[in-house]
Amino acid sequence: MRIIVCAKQVPDTNEVRIDPVKGTLIRDGVPSILNPDDANALEAALTVKDANPGSTVSVISMGPPQAAYMLRECLAMGADDVYLLSSRAFGGADTCATSTTIAAGIRKLGKFDIIFAGRQAIDGDTAQVGPQIAQRLGIPVVTYVMKVRELKEGSVIVERQLEDGFEVIEVSTPCMLTAVKELNTPRYMTISGIEDAYKKTITVWNENDVALRPESCGLKASPTQVFRSFTPPPKGKGEMLSGSVPEMAAQLVQKLTEKHAL
């Protein structure tokens, strides 16, 4: 069984700041990490590999050259090989252009059984790239996967997370599954895994390697335009009420009345 994982290097959102003038993310000096949901996707792929001897896990990512550090982390966790789509032609891509590029990379990889991807990336929160990749490859997709129940010949049974429960879906392979954090707990890198990760080669592809014209990827192929990004103003400090229930209710009514909320 061949499994592919789509991963992304993202800025640590705890350290992200917004340029007040340009309205853009300040990435300088901000540490980058493996996108959390993608870590769950990788763990799901590795779990399937562990249960099915002879299976392989390939990780593919699109990003700048420094994304290689994240890909070595994936190798250290247990991935067999990694691929980086990196070129100036890919710069400025929105989800549409990103999915076009990654789908082209997956086609170059050849036949596969399952693609795992994170539900969404924490630096965009669109949850669009996974389903768009599936659409471009012409394969079925199940989003918000919270459990892989059973692998069968030609299909896989999963539980899809809903707001008030879950639904059980059987989907034919090859397919795309996007993972939520409830799916699993990602494993840690091992010392031997880290050592082996730096002995392996990261395959880097540009637009020519995946047969994409420059106008079909990156900013030129991105219909989305971001007007501006901004940090919402901080909320006011909360106030705790004390006393008996009737007393607190009376205080609450008085304060809401003073603010003309009642």
C-alpha positions as CSV (number, residue, x, y, z in Angstrom):
1,M,0.0,0.0,0.0
2,R,1.3,3.4,-0.9
3,I,0.2,6.4,1.2
4,I,0.9,10.0,0.5
5,V,0.7,12.8,3.1
6,C,0.3,16.4,2.3
7,A,2.2,18.6,4.8
8,K,2.8,22.3,5.3
9,Q,5.4,24.3,7.2
10,V,3.5,27.1,9.0
11,P,4.6,30.0,11.3
12,D,4.0,29.3,15.0
13,T,0.8,31.2,15.6
14,N,1.8,32.0,19.2
15,E,4.5,34.2,17.7
16,V,2.8,35.7,14.7
17,R,2.4,39.5,14.6
18,I,0.7,41.8,12.0
19,D,2.4,44.7,10.4
20,P,0.1,47.6,11.4
21,V,1.0,49.6,8.2
22,K,1.1,46.9,5.5
23,G,-1.5,44.6,7.2
24,T,0.6,41.6,6.4
25,L,2.1,38.8,8.6
26,I,5.5,39.5,10.1
27,R,7.4,36.3,9.5
28,D,10.9,37.5,10.3
29,G,12.2,35.8,13.4
30,V,9.0,33.7,13.8
31,P,9.7,30.0,14.3
32,S,8.1,27.6,11.8
33,I,6.5,24.3,12.7
34,L,4.8,21.3,11.1
35,N,1.1,22.2,10.7
36,P,-0.6,20.5,13.7
37,D,-3.4,18.9,11.7
38,D,-0.8,17.6,9.2
39,A,1.0,16.0,12.0
40,N,-2.2,14.1,12.8
41,A,-2.4,13.1,9.1
42,L,1.1,11.8,9.1
43,E,0.5,9.8,12.3
44,A,-2.6,8.3,10.6
45,A,-0.5,7.3,7.6
46,L,2.3,5.8,9.8
47,T,-0.3,3.8,11.8
48,V,-1.6,2.3,8.6
49,K,1.9,1.5,7.5
50,D,2.7,-0.2,10.9
51,A,-0.4,-2.4,10.5
52,N,0.3,-3.3,6.9
53,P,3.9,-4.5,6.3
54,G,5.3,-3.5,3.0
55,S,3.4,-0.1,2.9
56,T,5.3,3.1,2.3
57,V,4.6,6.7,3.4
58,S,5.6,9.6,1.1
59,V,5.3,13.2,2.3
60,I,4.9,16.1,-0.2
61,S,4.9,19.8,0.6
62,M,5.0,23.1,-1.2
63,G,7.1,25.9,0.2
64,P,10.4,27.8,0.4
65,P,13.7,25.9,0.8
66,Q,13.6,26.1,4.6
67,A,10.6,23.8,4.5
68,A,13.2,21.1,4.2
69,Y,13.6,21.2,8.0
70,M,10.0,20.3,8.5
71,L,10.3,17.5,6.0
72,R,13.2,16.0,7.9
73,E,11.0,16.0,10.9
74,C,8.5,13.9,9.0
75,L,11.3,11.5,8.0
76,A,12.4,11.3,11.7
77,M,8.8,10.4,12.6
78,G,8.8,7.5,10.2
79,A,8.1,8.7,6.6
80,D,10.0,6.8,3.9
81,D,10.6,9.6,1.5
82,V,9.8,13.3,1.1
83,Y,9.3,15.8,-1.8
84,L,9.4,19.5,-1.8
85,L,7.7,21.7,-4.5
86,S,9.8,24.8,-4.3
87,S,10.2,27.6,-6.9
88,R,9.7,31.3,-7.3
89,A,6.9,30.5,-9.7
90,F,4.9,29.0,-6.8
91,G,5.2,32.2,-4.7
92,G,2.0,34.1,-3.8
93,A,-0.2,31.0,-4.4
94,D,-3.7,31.0,-2.9
95,T,-5.5,27.7,-2.2
96,C,-6.5,27.3,-5.8
97,A,-3.0,27.5,-7.2
98,T,-1.6,25.6,-4.2
99,S,-3.9,22.6,-4.9
100,T,-3.0,22.7,-8.6
101,T,0.7,22.5,-7.8
102,I,0.4,19.8,-5.2
103,A,-1.9,17.7,-7.4
104,A,0.7,18.0,-10.2
105,G,3.4,16.7,-7.7
106,I,1.2,13.8,-6.7
107,R,0.6,12.8,-10.3
108,K,4.4,12.7,-10.8
109,L,4.7,10.4,-7.7
110,G,2.4,7.9,-9.5
111,K,-0.1,5.4,-8.2
112,F,-1.2,5.6,-4.5
113,D,-4.0,4.2,-2.3
114,I,-4.7,6.9,0.2
115,I,-3.8,10.6,0.6
116,F,-3.9,11.9,4.1
117,A,-3.9,15.7,4.8
118,G,-4.7,17.9,7.7
119,R,-8.1,19.4,7.9
120,Q,-6.7,22.9,7.6
121,A,-3.5,25.0,8.1
122,I,-3.3,27.2,11.1
123,D,-2.0,30.1,9.1
124,G,-5.0,30.2,6.8
125,D,-7.8,28.1,8.3
126,T,-9.5,27.7,4.9
127,A,-9.8,23.9,4.9
128,Q,-9.9,24.1,1.1
129,V,-6.6,22.6,-0.2
130,G,-7.3,19.0,0.7
131,P,-10.7,18.8,-1.1
132,Q,-9.3,20.8,-4.0
133,I,-6.5,18.4,-4.5
134,A,-9.0,15.5,-4.5
135,Q,-11.1,17.3,-7.1
136,R,-8.1,17.9,-9.4
137,L,-7.0,14.3,-9.1
138,G,-10.6,13.1,-9.7
139,I,-10.8,11.0,-6.5
140,P,-13.3,10.9,-3.6
141,V,-12.6,12.9,-0.4
142,V,-13.8,12.5,3.2
143,T,-13.1,15.6,5.4
144,Y,-13.0,15.8,9.2
145,V,-11.9,12.2,9.6
146,M,-11.8,11.4,13.4
147,K,-11.1,7.7,13.1
148,V,-10.0,5.1,10.5
149,R,-12.1,2.1,11.3
150,E,-11.1,-0.5,8.7
151,L,-9.0,-0.9,5.6
152,K,-10.6,-3.2,3.0
153,E,-9.7,-4.3,-0.4
154,G,-10.4,-1.3,-2.6
155,S,-12.0,0.8,0.2
156,V,-11.6,2.3,3.7
157,I,-14.2,2.8,6.4
158,V,-13.8,6.0,8.5
159,E,-15.7,8.1,11.0
160,R,-16.4,11.7,10.0
161,Q,-16.7,14.3,12.7
162,L,-19.9,16.2,13.0
163,E,-20.9,19.0,15.4
164,D,-23.1,16.7,17.4
165,G,-21.7,13.2,16.7
166,F,-20.1,11.4,13.7
167,E,-21.1,9.5,10.6
168,V,-19.6,6.3,9.3
169,I,-18.5,6.4,5.6
170,E,-17.0,3.8,3.4
171,V,-15.0,5.3,0.5
172,S,-13.4,3.6,-2.4
173,T,-9.6,4.0,-2.9
174,P,-7.7,5.8,-4.1
175,C,-9.1,8.6,-1.9
176,M,-8.3,11.7,0.1
177,L,-8.8,11.8,3.8
178,T,-8.4,15.0,5.8
179,A,-7.6,14.6,9.5
180,V,-8.8,16.4,12.7
181,K,-6.8,16.5,15.9
182,E,-9.1,14.0,17.5
183,L,-7.9,11.3,15.1
184,N,-4.8,10.5,17.1
185,T,-1.8,11.8,19.0
186,P,1.3,12.3,16.8
187,R,4.3,10.2,17.8
188,Y,7.6,11.8,18.8
189,M,10.7,11.7,16.7
190,T,13.3,9.2,17.8
191,I,17.1,9.7,18.1
192,S,17.8,7.0,15.5
193,G,15.0,8.5,13.3
194,I,16.6,11.9,13.5
195,E,20.0,10.5,12.5
196,D,18.5,8.6,9.6
197,A,16.5,11.6,8.5
198,Y,19.7,13.5,7.8
199,K,21.1,10.7,5.7
200,K,18.2,10.8,3.3
201,T,17.8,13.0,0.3
202,I,14.9,15.5,0.0
203,T,13.7,15.6,-3.6
204,V,13.0,19.1,-4.8
205,W,10.8,19.8,-7.8
206,N,10.1,23.1,-9.6
207,E,7.3,23.9,-12.1
208,N,9.2,22.2,-15.0
209,D,9.6,19.0,-13.0
210,V,5.8,18.7,-12.5
211,A,4.9,19.9,-16.0
212,L,3.3,23.2,-14.9
213,R,3.4,26.4,-16.9
214,P,4.4,29.5,-14.9
215,E,1.0,31.0,-15.6
216,S,-0.7,27.9,-14.1
217,C,0.7,28.3,-10.6
218,G,1.7,30.8,-8.0
219,L,0.3,34.4,-7.9
220,K,-0.6,34.4,-11.6
221,A,-3.0,31.5,-11.1
222,S,-4.5,32.8,-7.8
223,P,-7.9,34.4,-8.2
224,T,-8.1,35.2,-4.4
225,Q,-6.9,38.7,-3.4
226,V,-6.4,39.4,0.3
227,F,-7.6,43.0,1.1
228,R,-5.9,43.2,4.4
229,S,-5.0,41.3,7.6
230,F,-5.3,42.7,11.0
231,T,-5.3,41.8,14.7
232,P,-8.7,42.2,16.3
233,P,-8.8,44.7,19.2
234,P,-8.4,43.0,22.7
235,K,-11.6,42.4,24.6
236,G,-12.2,44.3,27.8
237,K,-11.4,42.6,31.1
238,G,-14.2,40.5,32.5
239,E,-15.8,41.1,35.9
240,M,-16.7,38.4,38.4
241,L,-19.9,38.8,40.4
242,S,-20.3,37.4,43.9
243,G,-23.1,36.7,46.3
244,S,-26.1,34.5,46.2
245,V,-27.8,33.7,42.9
246,P,-30.6,36.3,43.4
247,E,-28.0,38.9,44.3
248,M,-25.8,38.2,41.3
249,A,-28.8,38.2,39.0
250,A,-29.8,41.6,40.4
251,Q,-26.2,42.9,39.9
252,L,-26.1,41.6,36.3
253,V,-29.4,43.2,35.5
254,Q,-28.2,46.5,36.9
255,K,-24.9,46.5,34.9
256,L,-26.7,45.5,31.7
257,T,-29.2,48.3,32.3
258,E,-26.3,50.8,32.8
259,K,-24.8,49.8,29.5
260,H,-28.3,50.1,27.8
261,A,-28.2,46.4,26.9
262,L,-31.6,46.0,28.5
